[in-house]
Amino acid sequence: MNKEVRERLINVTLRVFTMGSKFILIFALARLLTPSDVGLYGLITATVSFSILLIGADYYTYSQRELLARPLQQWSFVIQHQIKALFILYIVFIPIHFLIFIMGFIDWKYAVWFFLLLVVEHISQEIYRLLVAMHKQLIASWVFFIRFGSWVFLLLPLMYFNVQYQNLETLFSVWMMGSLLSIIVGSVAIKKILPGWDRVKTDYAWLKKGFKVGGLFLVSTLCFKALLTFDRYSVEALGSIEMLGVYVFYIGIVMSAFSLLEPAVFSFLYPRMLQAYQAKDTTKYQKLLKELVVSTVGVSVVLALVIWYATPLIILWIDKPIYSYFLSAFIYIIFAGFLYAIGHIPHYALYAMKEDKWIVSAHITAVAIFFTALTLLQYKSGIKVVALALLFSFGWVALVKTVGYIITKKKLSLIMENN
């Protein structure tokens, strides 16, 4: 067994454990907490996830390309400038988030937890991305596991055997501990990878260019991520906090399952696709793209089937009838997750080819599709309405990106023929 196959197996194993822990967490929370608490948990986590994008401003899309295009000796320059950029972004964007509490979207009692989780989650995510860009997927997977999975195995016994700990405050405390530990482990790993850390003079032109590139992606990424934030608020608005708890349970299962694609497929293939395209190695690029298509579709089909057949059995164990009451809408959420996964294929192809306008267009228009569907669809179940709106939105994103890739590929072929 060669090194790459061994690393991929370990990566997949770690993500399976991470995914398993997220599955167990959502099932356990459904059993140990009230549906309203589960709904509030989903609302806060979705808002934190969305806010991470805002304070990061997608700056990594620029710095990651720069990192891959430079020799190892210049990596510290890129990382130091990324840190400086993020410090500026924190100063600008973190205060804006007080509006969430001022406008009453989330209760002030959770404000401290929100900001603490926002910062540690964002730092941990940036460290993970750096490790992936550095082709240290194995270490990145450990950081990912510590951040998302390890703390669940501490939390659940604590909550199960101690009724006084069956609350959101305990959940947020242990979650933050896991994120902090992942930051420590990831930082130590990056320090060992870098050949040196001499302080460099600030290149303001480099920073400015990064803000421009990241800003372009930020608009599209915020729009895309908004779909998995607005959906929670929409379910609550169309139904109740208890109905939101059921939706959070459903969407949590689906998105946790499809997250397996990140370490098993995407983190291995897209950095290599980037490098192959930058090196003008068309044969290698097309081979990697084909592998991306086959792997993504195959894994996604298997995951969708497993989710569909396993979830009703889990609901029997939870023993709360409200979680089975809306199962007719669950199939739409599974299809939405499937299209979300498939849409990554043309996304990574376009990203490698630097055809960012197609990505931006797809994400921005998807929000319009989502709200149009919410307006036009009329069902008694708020979950079904939101699930269908999400399905149409993710389908639209996948379609636009696929069309963009086909058009771009034809243009490049014509240019090569003329030359």
C-alpha beads as a LAMMPS data file, in Angstrom:
LAMMPS data file: protein, C-alpha beads

419 atoms
418 bonds

1 atom types
1 bond types

-500.0 500.0 xlo xhi
-500.0 500.0 ylo yhi
-500.0 500.0 zlo zhi

Masses

1 110.0

Atoms # bond

1 1 1 0.000 0.000 0.000
2 1 1 1.590 3.281 -1.108
3 1 1 1.737 6.390 1.031
4 1 1 -1.070 8.257 -0.762
5 1 1 -3.539 5.359 -0.456
6 1 1 -2.624 4.892 3.208
7 1 1 -3.079 8.592 3.954
8 1 1 -6.413 8.668 2.144
9 1 1 -7.641 5.670 4.169
10 1 1 -6.596 7.328 7.426
11 1 1 -8.226 10.565 6.284
12 1 1 -11.469 8.807 5.457
13 1 1 -11.367 6.934 8.770
14 1 1 -10.899 10.153 10.715
15 1 1 -13.746 11.833 8.823
16 1 1 -15.959 8.781 9.362
17 1 1 -15.317 9.138 13.094
18 1 1 -15.973 12.878 12.829
19 1 1 -19.122 12.327 10.805
20 1 1 -20.152 9.579 13.197
21 1 1 -19.700 11.873 16.169
22 1 1 -21.805 14.580 14.470
23 1 1 -24.478 11.994 13.748
24 1 1 -24.411 10.785 17.330
25 1 1 -24.503 14.365 18.590
26 1 1 -27.609 15.341 16.650
27 1 1 -29.343 12.094 17.640
28 1 1 -28.354 12.511 21.292
29 1 1 -29.437 16.147 21.386
30 1 1 -32.796 15.151 19.920
31 1 1 -33.202 12.634 22.755
32 1 1 -31.701 14.641 25.653
33 1 1 -32.895 18.167 24.843
34 1 1 -36.292 19.600 24.009
35 1 1 -37.089 20.236 20.318
36 1 1 -37.002 23.990 21.056
37 1 1 -33.441 23.704 22.440
38 1 1 -32.413 21.665 19.399
39 1 1 -33.909 24.381 17.214
40 1 1 -32.064 27.133 19.087
41 1 1 -28.820 25.147 18.818
42 1 1 -29.320 24.881 15.050
43 1 1 -30.063 28.588 14.786
44 1 1 -26.909 29.572 16.682
45 1 1 -24.611 27.130 14.864
46 1 1 -25.939 28.215 11.468
47 1 1 -25.451 31.880 12.373
48 1 1 -21.911 31.218 13.639
49 1 1 -21.122 29.336 10.434
50 1 1 -22.468 32.185 8.294
51 1 1 -20.654 34.834 10.367
52 1 1 -17.336 32.984 9.990
53 1 1 -17.544 33.753 6.280
54 1 1 -18.145 37.434 6.915
55 1 1 -15.221 37.975 9.296
56 1 1 -12.916 35.916 7.072
57 1 1 -14.101 37.719 3.911
58 1 1 -12.958 34.689 1.860
59 1 1 -9.414 36.067 2.011
60 1 1 -8.115 32.496 1.918
61 1 1 -9.206 32.177 -1.741
62 1 1 -6.447 34.641 -2.590
63 1 1 -3.813 33.594 -0.058
64 1 1 -4.248 29.894 -0.871
65 1 1 -3.550 30.456 -4.563
66 1 1 -0.536 32.578 -3.623
67 1 1 0.736 29.873 -1.279
68 1 1 0.505 27.176 -3.947
69 1 1 2.242 29.396 -6.508
70 1 1 5.238 30.223 -4.270
71 1 1 8.214 28.167 -3.037
72 1 1 8.254 26.912 0.545
73 1 1 10.664 29.662 1.613
74 1 1 8.016 32.323 0.859
75 1 1 5.117 30.659 2.674
76 1 1 5.712 32.597 5.884
77 1 1 5.275 35.832 3.888
78 1 1 1.841 34.700 2.713
79 1 1 0.749 33.473 6.148
80 1 1 1.921 36.625 7.934
81 1 1 0.021 38.802 5.493
82 1 1 -3.075 36.643 5.841
83 1 1 -2.922 37.110 9.624
84 1 1 -2.627 40.880 9.187
85 1 1 -5.567 40.896 6.787
86 1 1 -7.725 38.886 9.184
87 1 1 -6.868 41.220 12.053
88 1 1 -8.188 44.145 9.983
89 1 1 -11.303 42.183 9.065
90 1 1 -11.987 41.332 12.731
91 1 1 -11.876 45.011 13.682
92 1 1 -14.311 45.903 10.890
93 1 1 -16.805 43.039 10.961
94 1 1 -17.062 41.642 14.495
95 1 1 -18.863 44.736 15.916
96 1 1 -21.512 44.407 13.186
97 1 1 -22.631 41.115 14.717
98 1 1 -24.116 42.860 17.733
99 1 1 -27.046 43.608 15.415
100 1 1 -28.039 39.937 15.686
101 1 1 -28.831 40.481 19.359
102 1 1 -30.026 44.074 19.123
103 1 1 -32.634 43.028 16.541
104 1 1 -33.693 40.039 18.644
105 1 1 -32.740 37.218 16.288
106 1 1 -30.902 35.483 19.164
107 1 1 -31.317 36.125 22.889
108 1 1 -28.621 38.260 24.587
109 1 1 -27.964 35.436 27.090
110 1 1 -26.084 33.605 24.323
111 1 1 -24.060 36.608 23.096
112 1 1 -20.809 35.733 24.910
113 1 1 -20.935 32.140 23.676
114 1 1 -21.661 33.334 20.151
115 1 1 -18.614 35.605 19.923
116 1 1 -16.269 33.118 21.613
117 1 1 -17.341 30.326 19.271
118 1 1 -17.188 32.644 16.266
119 1 1 -13.529 33.516 16.846
120 1 1 -12.191 30.061 17.777
121 1 1 -14.136 28.353 14.986
122 1 1 -12.832 30.800 12.404
123 1 1 -9.195 30.494 13.479
124 1 1 -9.444 26.705 13.494
125 1 1 -10.982 26.734 10.016
126 1 1 -8.220 28.931 8.596
127 1 1 -5.565 26.641 10.091
128 1 1 -7.284 23.627 8.524
129 1 1 -7.339 25.340 5.123
130 1 1 -3.665 26.201 5.357
131 1 1 -2.757 22.596 6.140
132 1 1 -4.795 21.360 3.160
133 1 1 -3.081 23.892 0.866
134 1 1 0.282 22.720 2.202
135 1 1 -0.668 19.154 1.174
136 1 1 -0.722 18.071 4.818
137 1 1 -4.121 16.420 4.528
138 1 1 -3.458 13.913 7.302
139 1 1 -2.629 16.574 9.884
140 1 1 -5.536 18.650 8.575
141 1 1 -7.881 15.726 9.166
142 1 1 -6.658 15.403 12.754
143 1 1 -7.296 19.108 13.283
144 1 1 -10.737 18.697 11.736
145 1 1 -11.517 15.704 13.951
146 1 1 -10.434 17.523 17.111
147 1 1 -12.508 20.555 16.124
148 1 1 -15.699 18.743 15.182
149 1 1 -15.600 15.229 16.594
150 1 1 -13.400 14.608 19.604
151 1 1 -15.266 16.768 22.108
152 1 1 -18.562 14.982 21.392
153 1 1 -17.245 11.886 23.155
154 1 1 -16.657 13.970 26.279
155 1 1 -19.938 15.867 26.057
156 1 1 -22.387 13.005 25.648
157 1 1 -21.470 10.955 28.762
158 1 1 -21.439 14.190 30.737
159 1 1 -24.962 15.073 29.587
160 1 1 -26.363 11.538 29.722
161 1 1 -25.335 10.743 33.292
162 1 1 -25.877 14.242 34.708
163 1 1 -29.273 15.826 34.168
164 1 1 -27.965 19.230 35.314
165 1 1 -25.641 19.314 32.296
166 1 1 -28.404 18.736 29.752
167 1 1 -28.391 22.315 28.497
168 1 1 -26.913 24.457 25.733
169 1 1 -24.338 26.109 28.001
170 1 1 -22.631 22.756 28.612
171 1 1 -22.715 22.007 24.895
172 1 1 -21.113 25.333 23.975
173 1 1 -18.429 24.985 26.686
174 1 1 -17.197 21.591 25.484
175 1 1 -17.480 22.645 21.840
176 1 1 -15.206 25.624 22.507
177 1 1 -12.658 23.382 24.263
178 1 1 -12.458 21.181 21.165
179 1 1 -11.943 24.165 18.858
180 1 1 -9.220 25.616 21.089
181 1 1 -7.374 22.296 21.159
182 1 1 -7.553 22.049 17.360
183 1 1 -6.002 25.530 17.094
184 1 1 -3.088 24.495 19.321
185 1 1 -2.429 21.258 17.412
186 1 1 -2.718 22.950 14.002
187 1 1 -0.483 25.889 14.956
188 1 1 2.280 23.577 16.184
189 1 1 2.070 21.565 12.942
190 1 1 2.302 24.664 10.717
191 1 1 5.269 25.974 12.687
192 1 1 7.115 22.689 12.076
193 1 1 6.339 22.781 8.350
194 1 1 7.639 26.309 7.757
195 1 1 11.407 26.609 7.198
196 1 1 11.563 29.910 9.093
197 1 1 9.473 32.728 10.502
198 1 1 11.372 35.938 9.916
199 1 1 9.096 38.933 10.201
200 1 1 8.477 40.522 6.824
201 1 1 7.671 44.091 5.904
202 1 1 3.994 44.628 5.190
203 1 1 3.211 44.655 1.473
204 1 1 0.090 46.830 1.365
205 1 1 -0.414 46.242 -2.362
206 1 1 -0.520 42.486 -1.684
207 1 1 -3.065 42.994 1.107
208 1 1 -5.199 45.245 -1.079
209 1 1 -5.238 42.750 -3.936
210 1 1 -6.260 40.035 -1.492
211 1 1 -9.200 42.116 -0.283
212 1 1 -10.330 42.626 -3.877
213 1 1 -10.127 38.922 -4.784
214 1 1 -11.599 37.802 -1.478
215 1 1 -14.309 40.442 -1.716
216 1 1 -15.462 39.066 -5.051
217 1 1 -15.719 35.572 -3.636
218 1 1 -17.223 36.847 -0.369
219 1 1 -20.371 38.105 -2.055
220 1 1 -20.972 34.765 -3.749
221 1 1 -19.994 32.655 -0.732
222 1 1 -22.187 34.669 1.625
223 1 1 -25.109 34.217 -0.731
224 1 1 -24.493 30.484 -0.970
225 1 1 -23.979 30.044 2.760
226 1 1 -27.021 32.212 3.408
227 1 1 -29.130 29.376 2.015
228 1 1 -28.074 27.195 4.966
229 1 1 -28.773 30.039 7.400
230 1 1 -31.966 31.572 6.036
231 1 1 -33.477 28.088 5.854
232 1 1 -33.445 27.871 9.679
233 1 1 -34.971 31.301 10.143
234 1 1 -37.561 30.509 7.445
235 1 1 -38.688 27.288 9.130
236 1 1 -39.121 29.127 12.433
237 1 1 -41.042 31.948 10.706
238 1 1 -43.336 29.539 8.832
239 1 1 -43.747 27.161 11.755
240 1 1 -42.394 27.191 15.292
241 1 1 -39.196 26.717 17.288
242 1 1 -40.195 23.059 17.792
243 1 1 -40.586 22.572 14.029
244 1 1 -37.197 24.198 13.622
245 1 1 -35.779 21.575 15.997
246 1 1 -37.059 18.835 13.678
247 1 1 -35.616 20.573 10.620
248 1 1 -32.248 21.030 12.336
249 1 1 -32.288 17.298 13.068
250 1 1 -33.013 16.435 9.412
251 1 1 -30.599 18.884 7.799
252 1 1 -27.937 18.016 10.381
253 1 1 -28.040 14.361 9.359
254 1 1 -27.858 15.126 5.641
255 1 1 -25.107 17.749 5.689
256 1 1 -23.022 15.769 8.200
257 1 1 -23.140 12.766 5.886
258 1 1 -22.182 14.652 2.719
259 1 1 -19.323 16.347 4.583
260 1 1 -17.503 13.016 4.141
261 1 1 -16.669 14.177 0.609
262 1 1 -14.310 16.895 1.865
263 1 1 -11.515 14.619 3.191
264 1 1 -12.290 11.587 1.066
265 1 1 -12.361 13.403 -2.274
266 1 1 -12.071 17.207 -2.369
267 1 1 -9.081 17.834 -0.088
268 1 1 -6.985 15.342 -2.091
269 1 1 -7.976 16.322 -5.597
270 1 1 -8.599 20.074 -5.783
271 1 1 -5.096 21.248 -4.674
272 1 1 -3.631 18.931 -7.309
273 1 1 -6.103 20.221 -9.904
274 1 1 -5.007 23.778 -9.117
275 1 1 -1.340 22.929 -9.530
276 1 1 -1.924 20.925 -12.716
277 1 1 -3.852 23.773 -14.312
278 1 1 -1.279 26.377 -13.241
279 1 1 1.465 24.172 -14.749
280 1 1 -0.589 23.935 -17.990
281 1 1 -0.634 20.150 -17.665
282 1 1 -3.993 19.635 -19.413
283 1 1 -3.780 15.839 -19.458
284 1 1 -3.235 15.591 -15.729
285 1 1 -5.919 18.205 -15.036
286 1 1 -8.544 16.316 -17.068
287 1 1 -7.579 13.028 -15.411
288 1 1 -7.996 14.556 -11.956
289 1 1 -11.316 16.135 -12.961
290 1 1 -12.612 12.771 -14.169
291 1 1 -11.571 11.210 -10.865
292 1 1 -13.404 14.024 -9.061
293 1 1 -16.613 13.330 -11.026
294 1 1 -16.589 9.564 -10.478
295 1 1 -15.655 9.792 -6.786
296 1 1 -18.161 12.547 -5.941
297 1 1 -21.121 10.922 -7.697
298 1 1 -20.348 7.442 -6.367
299 1 1 -19.894 8.480 -2.749
300 1 1 -22.929 10.792 -2.872
301 1 1 -25.258 8.040 -4.110
302 1 1 -24.130 5.680 -1.351
303 1 1 -24.522 8.342 1.324
304 1 1 -28.024 9.287 0.138
305 1 1 -29.175 5.655 0.327
306 1 1 -27.683 5.118 3.772
307 1 1 -29.350 8.268 5.114
308 1 1 -32.749 7.342 3.696
309 1 1 -32.813 3.840 5.186
310 1 1 -31.066 4.522 8.502
311 1 1 -32.829 7.686 9.701
312 1 1 -36.267 6.119 10.485
313 1 1 -34.525 3.520 12.654
314 1 1 -32.734 6.237 14.580
315 1 1 -35.999 8.117 15.096
316 1 1 -37.473 5.005 16.734
317 1 1 -34.613 5.112 19.258
318 1 1 -35.113 8.824 19.950
319 1 1 -38.725 8.003 20.861
320 1 1 -40.174 11.449 20.207
321 1 1 -43.052 11.328 17.680
322 1 1 -42.448 14.885 16.422
323 1 1 -39.279 13.746 14.589
324 1 1 -41.216 11.215 12.469
325 1 1 -44.181 13.497 11.781
326 1 1 -42.418 15.398 8.973
327 1 1 -40.577 12.469 7.338
328 1 1 -42.428 13.047 4.047
329 1 1 -40.312 16.200 3.627
330 1 1 -37.050 14.424 4.495
331 1 1 -36.572 13.013 0.981
332 1 1 -36.411 16.563 -0.423
333 1 1 -33.662 17.474 2.048
334 1 1 -31.680 14.386 0.987
335 1 1 -31.991 15.376 -2.690
336 1 1 -30.954 18.915 -1.799
337 1 1 -27.845 17.560 -0.062
338 1 1 -27.075 15.364 -3.074
339 1 1 -27.229 18.328 -5.474
340 1 1 -25.142 20.379 -3.033
341 1 1 -22.433 17.711 -3.264
342 1 1 -22.624 17.317 -7.057
343 1 1 -22.341 21.089 -7.491
344 1 1 -18.802 20.912 -6.114
345 1 1 -17.589 19.192 -9.293
346 1 1 -17.956 22.168 -11.674
347 1 1 -17.159 24.515 -8.768
348 1 1 -13.634 23.172 -8.294
349 1 1 -13.103 22.992 -12.064
350 1 1 -14.048 26.660 -12.464
351 1 1 -11.998 27.665 -9.410
352 1 1 -8.874 26.028 -10.845
353 1 1 -9.477 27.788 -14.178
354 1 1 -9.980 31.130 -12.347
355 1 1 -13.433 31.512 -13.914
356 1 1 -14.791 33.113 -10.763
357 1 1 -17.632 35.010 -12.442
358 1 1 -19.619 31.810 -12.984
359 1 1 -19.284 30.862 -9.321
360 1 1 -20.341 34.337 -8.206
361 1 1 -23.328 34.392 -10.572
362 1 1 -24.533 30.963 -9.465
363 1 1 -24.399 31.804 -5.767
364 1 1 -26.022 35.228 -6.000
365 1 1 -28.911 34.058 -8.164
366 1 1 -29.460 30.998 -5.941
367 1 1 -30.677 33.269 -3.140
368 1 1 -33.291 34.724 -5.494
369 1 1 -34.352 31.183 -6.432
370 1 1 -34.688 30.283 -2.740
371 1 1 -36.928 33.207 -1.814
372 1 1 -38.967 32.915 -5.019
373 1 1 -39.657 29.271 -4.178
374 1 1 -40.611 30.195 -0.608
375 1 1 -43.098 32.724 -1.972
376 1 1 -44.663 30.473 -4.612
377 1 1 -44.830 27.176 -2.728
378 1 1 -47.798 26.664 -0.452
379 1 1 -47.748 23.733 1.959
380 1 1 -48.988 23.218 5.472
381 1 1 -45.524 22.100 6.533
382 1 1 -42.915 24.860 6.777
383 1 1 -40.258 22.152 6.593
384 1 1 -41.494 20.943 3.197
385 1 1 -41.568 24.470 1.775
386 1 1 -38.013 25.226 2.904
387 1 1 -36.736 21.800 1.830
388 1 1 -38.081 22.290 -1.712
389 1 1 -36.727 25.845 -1.861
390 1 1 -33.305 24.516 -0.855
391 1 1 -33.568 21.718 -3.437
392 1 1 -34.324 24.165 -6.257
393 1 1 -31.518 26.498 -5.140
394 1 1 -28.809 23.834 -5.001
395 1 1 -30.026 22.420 -8.312
396 1 1 -29.740 25.862 -9.882
397 1 1 -26.202 26.333 -8.525
398 1 1 -25.069 22.985 -9.946
399 1 1 -26.654 23.792 -13.323
400 1 1 -25.135 27.271 -13.695
401 1 1 -21.649 26.069 -12.720
402 1 1 -21.865 23.125 -15.121
403 1 1 -22.902 25.417 -17.986
404 1 1 -20.068 27.772 -17.025
405 1 1 -17.518 24.969 -17.137
406 1 1 -18.728 23.726 -20.539
407 1 1 -18.599 27.232 -22.070
408 1 1 -15.166 27.958 -20.555
409 1 1 -13.764 24.640 -21.778
410 1 1 -14.964 25.346 -25.342
411 1 1 -13.427 28.838 -25.273
412 1 1 -10.075 27.496 -24.115
413 1 1 -10.156 24.777 -26.773
414 1 1 -10.729 27.388 -29.481
415 1 1 -7.857 29.530 -28.183
416 1 1 -5.505 26.536 -28.216
417 1 1 -6.557 25.615 -31.752
418 1 1 -5.931 29.161 -33.016
419 1 1 -2.498 29.206 -31.413

Bonds

1 1 1 2
2 1 2 3
3 1 3 4
4 1 4 5
5 1 5 6
6 1 6 7
7 1 7 8
8 1 8 9
9 1 9 10
10 1 10 11
11 1 11 12
12 1 12 13
13 1 13 14
14 1 14 15
15 1 15 16
16 1 16 17
17 1 17 18
18 1 18 19
19 1 19 20
20 1 20 21
21 1 21 22
22 1 22 23
23 1 23 24
24 1 24 25
25 1 25 26
26 1 26 27
27 1 27 28
28 1 28 29
29 1 29 30
30 1 30 31
31 1 31 32
32 1 32 33
33 1 33 34
34 1 34 35
35 1 35 36
36 1 36 37
37 1 37 38
38 1 38 39
39 1 39 40
40 1 40 41
41 1 41 42
42 1 42 43
43 1 43 44
44 1 44 45
45 1 45 46
46 1 46 47
47 1 47 48
48 1 48 49
49 1 49 50
50 1 50 51
51 1 51 52
52 1 52 53
53 1 53 54
54 1 54 55
55 1 55 56
56 1 56 57
57 1 57 58
58 1 58 59
59 1 59 60
60 1 60 61
61 1 61 62
62 1 62 63
63 1 63 64
64 1 64 65
65 1 65 66
66 1 66 67
67 1 67 68
68 1 68 69
69 1 69 70
70 1 70 71
71 1 71 72
72 1 72 73
73 1 73 74
74 1 74 75
75 1 75 76
76 1 76 77
77 1 77 78
78 1 78 79
79 1 79 80
80 1 80 81
81 1 81 82
82 1 82 83
83 1 83 84
84 1 84 85
85 1 85 86
86 1 86 87
87 1 87 88
88 1 88 89
89 1 89 90
90 1 90 91
91 1 91 92
92 1 92 93
93 1 93 94
94 1 94 95
95 1 95 96
96 1 96 97
97 1 97 98
98 1 98 99
99 1 99 100
100 1 100 101
101 1 101 102
102 1 102 103
103 1 103 104
104 1 104 105
105 1 105 106
106 1 106 107
107 1 107 108
108 1 108 109
109 1 109 110
110 1 110 111
111 1 111 112
112 1 112 113
113 1 113 114
114 1 114 115
115 1 115 116
116 1 116 117
117 1 117 118
118 1 118 119
119 1 119 120
120 1 120 121
121 1 121 122
122 1 122 123
123 1 123 124
124 1 124 125
125 1 125 126
126 1 126 127
127 1 127 128
128 1 128 129
129 1 129 130
130 1 130 131
131 1 131 132
132 1 132 133
133 1 133 134
134 1 134 135
135 1 135 136
136 1 136 137
137 1 137 138
138 1 138 139
139 1 139 140
140 1 140 141
141 1 141 142
142 1 142 143
143 1 143 144
144 1 144 145
145 1 145 146
146 1 146 147
147 1 147 148
148 1 148 149
149 1 149 150
150 1 150 151
151 1 151 152
152 1 152 153
153 1 153 154
154 1 154 155
155 1 155 156
156 1 156 157
157 1 157 158
158 1 158 159
159 1 159 160
160 1 160 161
161 1 161 162
162 1 162 163
163 1 163 164
164 1 164 165
165 1 165 166
166 1 166 167
167 1 167 168
168 1 168 169
169 1 169 170
170 1 170 171
171 1 171 172
172 1 172 173
173 1 173 174
174 1 174 175
175 1 175 176
176 1 176 177
177 1 177 178
178 1 178 179
179 1 179 180
180 1 180 181
181 1 181 182
182 1 182 183
183 1 183 184
184 1 184 185
185 1 185 186
186 1 186 187
187 1 187 188
188 1 188 189
189 1 189 190
190 1 190 191
191 1 191 192
192 1 192 193
193 1 193 194
194 1 194 195
195 1 195 196
196 1 196 197
197 1 197 198
198 1 198 199
199 1 199 200
200 1 200 201
201 1 201 202
202 1 202 203
203 1 203 204
204 1 204 205
205 1 205 206
206 1 206 207
207 1 207 208
208 1 208 209
209 1 209 210
210 1 210 211
211 1 211 212
212 1 212 213
213 1 213 214
214 1 214 215
215 1 215 216
216 1 216 217
217 1 217 218
218 1 218 219
219 1 219 220
220 1 220 221
221 1 221 222
222 1 222 223
223 1 223 224
224 1 224 225
225 1 225 226
226 1 226 227
227 1 227 228
228 1 228 229
229 1 229 230
230 1 230 231
231 1 231 232
232 1 232 233
233 1 233 234
234 1 234 235
235 1 235 236
236 1 236 237
237 1 237 238
238 1 238 239
239 1 239 240
240 1 240 241
241 1 241 242
242 1 242 243
243 1 243 244
244 1 244 245
245 1 245 246
246 1 246 247
247 1 247 248
248 1 248 249
249 1 249 250
250 1 250 251
251 1 251 252
252 1 252 253
253 1 253 254
254 1 254 255
255 1 255 256
256 1 256 257
257 1 257 258
258 1 258 259
259 1 259 260
260 1 260 261
261 1 261 262
262 1 262 263
263 1 263 264
264 1 264 265
265 1 265 266
266 1 266 267
267 1 267 268
268 1 268 269
269 1 269 270
270 1 270 271
271 1 271 272
272 1 272 273
273 1 273 274
274 1 274 275
275 1 275 276
276 1 276 277
277 1 277 278
278 1 278 279
279 1 279 280
280 1 280 281
281 1 281 282
282 1 282 283
283 1 283 284
284 1 284 285
285 1 285 286
286 1 286 287
287 1 287 288
288 1 288 289
289 1 289 290
290 1 290 291
291 1 291 292
292 1 292 293
293 1 293 294
294 1 294 295
295 1 295 296
296 1 296 297
297 1 297 298
298 1 298 299
299 1 299 300
300 1 300 301
301 1 301 302
302 1 302 303
303 1 303 304
304 1 304 305
305 1 305 306
306 1 306 307
307 1 307 308
308 1 308 309
309 1 309 310
310 1 310 311
311 1 311 312
312 1 312 313
313 1 313 314
314 1 314 315
315 1 315 316
316 1 316 317
317 1 317 318
318 1 318 319
319 1 319 320
320 1 320 321
321 1 321 322
322 1 322 323
323 1 323 324
324 1 324 325
325 1 325 326
326 1 326 327
327 1 327 328
328 1 328 329
329 1 329 330
330 1 330 331
331 1 331 332
332 1 332 333
333 1 333 334
334 1 334 335
335 1 335 336
336 1 336 337
337 1 337 338
338 1 338 339
339 1 339 340
340 1 340 341
341 1 341 342
342 1 342 343
343 1 343 344
344 1 344 345
345 1 345 346
346 1 346 347
347 1 347 348
348 1 348 349
349 1 349 350
350 1 350 351
351 1 351 352
352 1 352 353
353 1 353 354
354 1 354 355
355 1 355 356
356 1 356 357
357 1 357 358
358 1 358 359
359 1 359 360
360 1 360 361
361 1 361 362
362 1 362 363
363 1 363 364
364 1 364 365
365 1 365 366
366 1 366 367
367 1 367 368
368 1 368 369
369 1 369 370
370 1 370 371
371 1 371 372
372 1 372 373
373 1 373 374
374 1 374 375
375 1 375 376
376 1 376 377
377 1 377 378
378 1 378 379
379 1 379 380
380 1 380 381
381 1 381 382
382 1 382 383
383 1 383 384
384 1 384 385
385 1 385 386
386 1 386 387
387 1 387 388
388 1 388 389
389 1 389 390
390 1 390 391
391 1 391 392
392 1 392 393
393 1 393 394
394 1 394 395
395 1 395 396
396 1 396 397
397 1 397 398
398 1 398 399
399 1 399 400
400 1 400 401
401 1 401 402
402 1 402 403
403 1 403 404
404 1 404 405
405 1 405 406
406 1 406 407
407 1 407 408
408 1 408 409
409 1 409 410
410 1 410 411
411 1 411 412
412 1 412 413
413 1 413 414
414 1 414 415
415 1 415 416
416 1 416 417
417 1 417 418
418 1 418 419
